[in-house]
Amino acid sequence: MGGLRVGFVGAGMMAEAIAGGLDAAGVAKFADMSASNRTQPRLDVFASWGVTPRASNSEVAQNCDVIFISVKPYTVAQVLEEMRPVLSKDTLVVSVAAGVTIATMEAAAGPGVPVIRVMPNTPCLVGCVAAGMAAGTHCEPSHTETVSKLFNAIGKIHEVKESLLNAVTGVSGSGPAYIFQVIEAMSDGGVLAGLPRNIATDLAAQTVMGAAKMVLESGEHPAALKDKVCSPGGTTIRAVAAMEAAGVRAGMIAAVRASAERSAELGRATDEAEAKATGTGKKR
């Protein structure tokens, strides 16, 4: 996939994570990337890596095969309408904006333009993205293949129905924040037990990474792996019992549900704002 021209409309932190991950994986190099942004400082950051800054969003579209739309959700339709004259069936639009529906984007982008919604997460910067994607009505298998290759080079991506992207947001889109809290809490526990902070944090983070690798590589159910380390009357089952008493499992389930529900709310709000702006009175 060498030489694939990738563009970023919006040069925020998610765009930075995706661009950095793709370059590090070698599937798309900074030299073949373009970016546009409302403010110059972010463009300067991308330019310092060798990404070509563009004066307008349309210039990005004219010079790229794949365009990542990484702007605020309420501006996605406006940005696509601006680029509409230069978009075509040969330009793959990939949106990472939460809540903006494929129908809204297709209406703004114009007839025949392939659109794919992706819900990634920030660990794409370190080659460990966990993402979900849903393809639009004008997408061919080659389009989903391209997006799969890009994201599988920096982690994992699963194709799902668009209606399930809110659930993806709850599990993996917001998920890193849950795990950062878990690592911080484990580190706090280590400090309480007498460990220096730096050692406690390193042990906690390494343990989370190792446990995740065991789930992914063994193919075993997490509960089975948990049972293997819980000796009768031992230290681990005592710790698991304390976690159950504290409601850790219920808290994690509630967190995923809360994030998914908020994602759905943002989607409805974006559709309503777009309908109001266009005077349609309904979702585009």
C-alpha positions as CSV (number, residue, x, y, z in Angstrom):
1,M,0.0,0.0,0.0
2,G,3.0,2.3,-0.5
3,G,2.3,5.7,-1.8
4,L,-1.3,5.9,-0.6
5,R,-2.2,9.5,-0.3
6,V,-3.9,10.2,3.1
7,G,-5.4,13.5,4.1
8,F,-6.7,14.9,7.4
9,V,-9.4,17.5,7.6
10,G,-8.9,18.6,11.1
11,A,-5.5,18.2,12.7
12,G,-6.4,17.5,16.3
13,M,-5.2,14.8,18.7
14,M,-7.1,11.9,17.1
15,A,-5.7,12.9,13.7
16,E,-2.3,13.1,15.2
17,A,-2.7,9.6,16.7
18,I,-3.8,8.1,13.4
19,A,-1.2,9.9,11.3
20,G,1.6,8.9,13.7
21,G,0.4,5.3,13.9
22,L,0.1,4.9,10.1
23,D,3.6,6.4,9.6
24,A,5.2,4.2,12.3
25,A,3.5,1.1,10.8
26,G,4.8,2.1,7.3
27,V,1.4,1.8,5.6
28,A,1.2,5.5,4.9
29,K,4.1,7.9,5.3
30,F,4.1,11.4,6.5
31,A,5.5,12.5,3.1
32,D,2.3,11.2,1.4
33,M,0.0,13.0,3.8
34,S,-1.8,16.3,3.7
35,A,-3.7,18.2,6.4
36,S,-5.9,21.2,6.9
37,N,-6.9,22.9,10.1
38,R,-8.6,26.1,11.3
39,T,-5.6,27.1,13.4
40,Q,-2.0,27.3,12.3
41,P,-0.2,25.9,15.3
42,R,-1.7,22.4,14.8
43,L,-0.8,22.5,11.1
44,D,2.8,23.5,12.1
45,V,3.0,20.4,14.3
46,F,1.9,18.2,11.3
47,A,4.3,20.0,9.0
48,S,7.2,19.4,11.4
49,W,6.8,15.7,10.7
50,G,6.8,16.1,6.9
51,V,3.0,16.3,6.3
52,T,2.0,18.8,3.7
53,P,-0.2,21.6,5.1
54,R,-3.0,22.7,2.8
55,A,-4.7,26.0,2.6
56,S,-8.2,24.6,2.4
57,N,-10.2,21.4,3.0
58,S,-10.8,21.2,-0.7
59,E,-7.1,21.1,-1.4
60,V,-6.8,18.1,0.9
61,A,-9.5,16.4,-1.1
62,Q,-7.9,17.1,-4.4
63,N,-4.5,15.7,-3.3
64,C,-5.6,12.5,-1.4
65,D,-7.1,9.1,-2.0
66,V,-8.4,8.7,1.6
67,I,-9.6,11.6,3.6
68,F,-10.0,11.4,7.4
69,I,-12.7,13.8,8.7
70,S,-11.6,14.5,12.2
71,V,-13.4,17.8,13.1
72,K,-16.1,18.4,15.7
73,P,-19.3,16.5,14.9
74,Y,-21.4,19.7,14.4
75,T,-19.1,20.8,11.6
76,V,-18.8,17.5,9.6
77,A,-21.7,18.2,7.2
78,Q,-20.4,21.8,6.6
79,V,-16.9,20.5,5.8
80,L,-18.2,17.9,3.4
81,E,-20.4,20.3,1.6
82,E,-17.4,22.6,1.2
83,M,-15.4,19.8,-0.4
84,R,-18.4,18.4,-2.4
85,P,-17.3,20.0,-5.8
86,V,-14.0,18.0,-5.7
87,L,-15.2,14.8,-4.1
88,S,-15.9,11.8,-6.3
89,K,-16.3,8.0,-6.3
90,D,-12.5,7.8,-6.3
91,T,-12.2,9.7,-3.0
92,L,-12.8,7.6,0.1
93,V,-14.1,9.6,3.0
94,V,-13.4,8.2,6.5
95,S,-15.1,10.0,9.4
96,V,-13.9,9.6,13.0
97,A,-16.5,12.1,14.3
98,A,-18.7,10.6,17.0
99,G,-22.4,10.5,16.3
100,V,-22.6,11.8,12.7
101,T,-24.6,9.4,10.7
102,I,-23.6,7.9,7.3
103,A,-26.9,9.3,5.8
104,T,-26.0,12.8,6.9
105,M,-22.5,12.5,5.5
106,E,-23.6,11.0,2.2
107,A,-26.1,13.8,1.7
108,A,-23.4,16.4,2.3
109,A,-20.7,14.7,0.3
110,G,-22.7,14.2,-2.9
111,P,-23.8,11.3,-5.1
112,G,-21.6,8.2,-5.3
113,V,-19.0,9.3,-2.8
114,P,-17.9,6.4,-0.6
115,V,-18.2,7.1,3.1
116,I,-17.1,5.0,6.1
117,R,-17.7,5.8,9.7
118,V,-14.9,4.7,12.1
119,M,-14.8,4.8,15.9
120,P,-11.1,4.5,16.8
121,N,-9.3,5.2,20.0
122,T,-6.1,7.1,20.9
123,P,-3.9,4.0,21.4
124,C,-3.6,4.0,17.6
125,L,-0.6,6.3,18.4
126,V,1.2,3.3,19.9
127,G,0.0,0.7,17.3
128,C,-2.8,-0.7,19.5
129,V,-6.0,0.8,18.1
130,A,-9.3,-0.9,18.9
131,A,-11.8,0.3,16.4
132,G,-15.2,-0.4,14.7
133,M,-16.3,0.7,11.3
134,A,-19.5,0.9,9.3
135,A,-19.6,1.3,5.5
136,G,-21.9,3.6,3.6
137,T,-24.2,2.7,0.6
138,H,-21.6,3.7,-2.0
139,C,-18.8,1.6,-0.6
140,E,-17.3,-1.3,-2.5
141,P,-15.4,-4.2,-0.9
142,S,-12.2,-2.4,-1.9
143,H,-13.1,0.5,0.3
144,T,-13.6,-1.5,3.5
145,E,-10.5,-3.4,2.6
146,T,-8.4,-0.2,2.5
147,V,-9.7,1.0,5.8
148,S,-9.2,-2.5,7.3
149,K,-5.6,-2.6,6.1
150,L,-4.9,0.9,7.5
151,F,-6.3,0.2,10.9
152,N,-5.2,-3.5,11.2
153,A,-1.6,-2.2,10.7
154,I,-1.9,-0.2,13.9
155,G,-4.2,-2.6,15.9
156,K,-7.6,-4.1,15.2
157,I,-10.7,-3.0,13.5
158,H,-14.1,-4.8,13.3
159,E,-16.8,-4.1,10.7
160,V,-20.2,-3.7,12.4
161,K,-23.7,-2.3,11.6
162,E,-23.8,1.4,12.0
163,S,-26.4,1.0,14.8
164,L,-23.7,-0.7,16.9
165,L,-21.1,2.1,16.7
166,N,-22.4,3.6,19.9
167,A,-21.6,0.4,21.6
168,V,-18.2,0.4,20.1
169,T,-17.8,3.9,21.5
170,G,-18.7,2.7,25.0
171,V,-16.3,-0.3,24.9
172,S,-13.2,0.9,23.1
173,G,-13.7,4.5,22.0
174,S,-13.9,5.7,25.6
175,G,-12.3,2.6,27.0
176,P,-8.7,3.8,27.4
177,A,-9.9,6.3,30.0
178,Y,-11.4,3.4,32.1
179,I,-8.1,1.5,31.9
180,F,-6.0,4.6,32.8
181,Q,-8.2,4.9,36.0
182,V,-7.6,1.2,36.7
183,I,-3.9,1.6,36.3
184,E,-3.9,4.7,38.5
185,A,-5.9,2.9,41.2
186,M,-3.7,-0.2,41.1
187,S,-0.7,2.1,41.5
188,D,-2.3,3.8,44.4
189,G,-2.8,0.4,46.0
190,G,0.8,-0.4,45.5
191,V,1.9,2.8,47.1
192,L,-0.4,2.1,50.0
193,A,1.3,-1.3,50.4
194,G,4.7,0.4,50.4
195,L,5.9,0.5,46.8
196,P,7.6,3.6,45.3
197,R,5.2,5.3,42.9
198,N,7.2,4.8,39.8
199,I,7.6,1.0,40.4
200,A,3.9,0.7,41.4
201,T,2.8,2.4,38.2
202,D,5.1,0.4,36.0
203,L,4.0,-2.9,37.5
204,A,0.3,-1.9,37.1
205,A,0.6,-0.9,33.5
206,Q,2.7,-3.9,32.6
207,T,0.2,-6.2,34.3
208,V,-2.7,-4.7,32.3
209,M,-0.8,-5.1,29.1
210,G,0.2,-8.7,29.9
211,A,-3.4,-9.6,30.9
212,A,-4.8,-8.1,27.7
213,K,-2.2,-10.1,25.6
214,M,-3.3,-13.3,27.3
215,V,-6.9,-12.7,26.4
216,L,-6.1,-11.9,22.8
217,E,-3.5,-14.6,22.2
218,S,-5.0,-17.5,24.2
219,G,-8.5,-17.2,22.9
220,E,-9.8,-18.2,26.3
221,H,-12.7,-16.5,28.1
222,P,-11.5,-13.9,30.6
223,A,-13.4,-15.7,33.3
224,A,-11.4,-18.9,32.6
225,L,-8.1,-17.0,32.8
226,K,-9.2,-15.4,36.0
227,D,-10.1,-18.8,37.5
228,K,-6.6,-20.1,36.7
229,V,-4.9,-17.6,38.9
230,C,-7.4,-17.9,41.8
231,S,-6.0,-20.5,44.2
232,P,-8.3,-21.8,46.9
233,G,-8.0,-19.5,49.9
234,G,-5.2,-17.5,48.2
235,T,-4.3,-13.9,47.7
236,T,-6.0,-13.4,44.3
237,I,-9.4,-14.8,45.2
238,R,-9.3,-12.5,48.3
239,A,-8.6,-9.6,46.0
240,V,-11.3,-10.6,43.6
241,A,-13.8,-10.8,46.4
242,A,-12.8,-7.3,47.5
243,M,-13.4,-6.0,43.9
244,E,-16.8,-7.6,43.8
245,A,-17.7,-6.0,47.1
246,A,-16.6,-2.6,45.8
247,G,-18.8,-3.0,42.7
248,V,-15.9,-2.8,40.2
249,R,-17.5,-5.1,37.6
250,A,-20.8,-3.2,37.9
251,G,-19.0,0.1,37.6
252,M,-17.3,-0.9,34.4
253,I,-20.5,-2.2,32.8
254,A,-22.2,1.1,33.8
255,A,-19.3,3.1,32.3
256,V,-19.7,1.4,28.9
257,R,-23.4,1.9,28.9
258,A,-23.1,5.5,29.9
259,S,-20.6,6.2,27.1
260,A,-22.8,4.4,24.5
261,E,-25.9,6.3,25.6
262,R,-24.0,9.6,25.4
263,S,-22.8,8.8,21.9
264,A,-26.4,8.1,20.8
265,E,-27.4,11.5,22.4
266,L,-24.7,13.3,20.5
267,G,-25.8,11.7,17.3
268,R,-29.4,12.8,17.7
269,A,-28.3,16.3,18.7
270,T,-26.1,16.5,15.6
271,D,-28.9,15.3,13.3
272,E,-31.3,17.9,14.8
273,A,-28.8,20.7,14.4
274,E,-28.2,19.7,10.8
275,A,-31.9,19.6,10.1
276,K,-32.4,23.0,11.6
277,A,-29.5,24.5,9.7
278,T,-30.8,23.1,6.4
279,G,-34.5,23.8,7.1
280,T,-35.5,20.2,6.4
281,G,-37.1,19.6,9.8
282,K,-35.8,16.0,9.6
283,K,-32.7,14.0,9.4
284,R,-30.9,14.4,6.1
